[in-house]
Amino acid sequence: MPKTESWRAVPVARGWGHEYVCPAGWPAEPAVVNVWNRDFTTAETAFAQQKVAVFATEAEAIAFAAKARQDYLDCAHAPQRPGVSATYYDHGTVDVEEGATIQGMYTFDSNASERPGFNYLWGVGRDGDTVTLVMWQSYWGEPPVTQWKSTLRTAVNKLY
């Protein structure tokens, strides 16, 4: 995890765990595979999640990773409720194993009296038949893109 904050984590658990904020209800069509998840929080303002899914074949993992990336893109371009705007960011790739990407979104709610802006970072990485998804969100400050790329690189390297 980025050293920018003091992180606490719950134990690793089987299954998909809590849903991502965006895409809502994601994964809408969860794969029936070996899946683990872990949530991370800070005393300050951040929340993070990691999900790891092991597929029967590498082709299934490739398809799932591609779908996850598209779902994140679609999330940022989905209609928002009145007063909310969403901006998508492609933060590029991370050179690790079979590849990883970082995407992001900033939402602003002009109707909110507290915490009108939220930043999100979504990482998708793959090693063989295994995919990891890492998500960070916070309403405080700029997203730690460089640190999150390092976090994603570490997560993918630890898959095997």
Buried (B, 14 or more C-beta within 10 A) or exposed (E): BBEBBEBEEEEEEEEBBEEBBBBEEBBEEEBEBBBBBBBBBBEEBBBBBBBBBBBEEBEBBBBBBEBBBEBBBEBBEEEEEEEBEBEBBEBEEBEBBBBBBBBBBBBBBEEBEEEBBBBBBBBBBBBBBBBBBBBBBBBEEEBBBEBBBBBBBEBBEEBE
